[in-house]
Structure formats: structure tokens, C-alpha cells
């Protein structure tokens, strides 16, 4: 070691002398450092990365037994390595790209798999010996927030709409036999009028389980009911018939006759009625919104399909607004 020629004046650092060296292979085929013609085994300051031919800084340090050892502390370059660059070329199918560092020098670089190279991108560089690796694209930070975002009020409730309510039950009552006594084989059919061959009147009703109550407090502009298909063979099917509607107060079928409320409403339907929605007066609305339902009470004998024959029988439609 006494014959080593230092490239600069020795800097005494408590048993340490600093030199310039070149990375080479020694006779045993292992990486070593050439310091002015002396091929020396070396240790390395972690995480120094070097390649053959690299110019490096070598510290000659006195060991515990007086024997000196070489420690490679880093690589030597003519100028500092840039930490950023701009992508210059992106060859098709290549694992490397060309970037221009902030020092104005072009470098061949590899890139991490999470980054997709694009010409013109400003990128970050990490150095692995003499070759840079592009670790990602430089992006600006988000604009600073000046405060919490304003709380948007929830959308206001709809100002108008239509409520559709199917009946939960439909049946016919007579004073003689009670519910379902007019034609027992046809459960759920709705009849009105004087039953042929007797002095008994039939009163048919639809019940809604109180569901129209959800519209309480709103203005009802139109009330309609689905009057289903008229039953052939019941009354004079081939002639028009007047149906008289009136509200009742029940959400479900009572034990006896329904209690009727409000004024009745008459409507004449044509012969062979096939079923359709018909308008009722809006004065029916308060009774429906209170949980009541609709009955037919006219004297002319006529019958209409049951829920099993037509699931829409008695369905009511309420056009509302706030």
C-alpha cells in the first residue's frame, strides 16, 4: 500500500485515505477495484451499485489489526445525475426508452411496469449504476381546497304525481246472506242491484287496506277507478246499465254491511262493457285518503270480474299535487 499514488492530496480522516479507482475483475473472476494499478478486493457502502469500468471513490481504511482495506463509497461522474427528465423517444416493442435529463444529456432508460411511456412526459428518475430507471410520471398536485365543499340541498319532493292503488279485497254483500252470498261459486265478484227472483239488493265493494293514506295532505285533482269487465248473463248484459258509486269508510271488509259516506255518483256504461278506468268525482278523494274504499249500490242488476279474473279490478288512480 505504501506505493499507492493518490490522485489528490491525501485527506487524513483518522486512518482513512481517499483515492480514485476503476472497477475491474481480478484473477479469480471477482469484482475488484483498480487503484493506480493495484487490484484490490473491496467492500462497498450499501447500497452502492457499480459496474465494470465504473470510476469510483475508494477509501483505504486501516483495519483493526493494522492491515488496510479498500471500501468503495460511490461512483464518480462528471456532473450530478438528474432526478427528472423528459421522455424523448419511445421505440415500439422496446424495454428501454430515451429521456433527456434536466442536465441536457440524453440517457437510455428502462421503466417500471406501472408506467406507460409517452413522448413529452416529465418523469422521475432513479439511478442504477450508470443507467436510469423511470419510476413514474410527474403530475401536479390538486388545487388546494379553500374549505369544505358546499352541502347541496337534497332535491325537493316532486310537486305532482299519480298514486296507483290496487284493492286488497273485493266482495259483494246482501242483507239476506251476508258477504259472498249472491253467487257463492264466484267468490270475489262485485255486484249491484236487485237480485233476480228476490227482494234483496246486492252491494259490491272494493277495499284498499288504507294505502291511499300516504297521500294525506295533498290536493287530489282527479280520481279514477278501474271498472272491470261486465259479467255476461248477469242482468241485461246487452243493454246499457247505470252504476252508482259511493265511498265507504272501511280499509278492509267488515263483518256486516259497509258504512257508506259522502254523495253517490252515477255513471251509465254501454252494453258489453269490456273494462276500463272511469272518472269519479274528486269529493271521493278525502274518504279514500282517510282509508276508505268504493262501493257500487245502484238498483240495476249488474256484475263485474273478481280479482282472480282481473287483478286490476277496482284499482284507483289519484292524480295529486302539493
Number of C-alpha atoms within 10 A of each C-alpha: 9 4 7 11 15 13 12 9 10 12 11 9 10 8 13 18 17 22 21 20 26 21 22 18 16 14 9 7 8 10 17 23 30 21 21 15 11 14 18 19 16 17 15 15 10 9 8 12 16 18 15 12 13 19 18 22 20 26 24 18 18 15 12 7 6 9 9 15 17 24 20 26 18 20 20 14 11 5 7 8 16 17 15 19 25 22 23 20 16 16 11 8 6 8 12 18 21 18 28 21 22 13 13 11 11 15 19 15 21 18 18 12 11 8 12 11 21 14 13 13 17 20 22 18 24 17 14 13 13 15 12 21 19 25 16 19 19 13 9 6 6 6 6 6 7 6 6 6 7 6 6 6 6 6 6 6 7 8 9 12 12 15 15 14 18 21 23 18 18 24 23 26 22 22 13 13 10 14 23 20 17 23 12 10 9 15 18 23 25 31 33 27 22 20 19 11 6 8 8 15 21 28 24 26 30 30 26 25 19 20 20 25 16 12 21 14 12 15 16 23 14 17 22 21 21 17 22 24 18 22 19 15 10 14 19 14 18 12 11 13 21 15 20 18 22 20 26 23 20 23 21 20 20 11 8 11 16 20 12 17 15 13 11 18 17 14 14 10 16 14 14 16 19 12 17 13 17 14 14 19 14 14 17 25 23 20 19 27 20 18 21 27 31 27 26 25 24 25 17 19 21 25 24 25 24 23 22 12 14 14 14 21 27 31 20 26 20 23 17 18 15 12
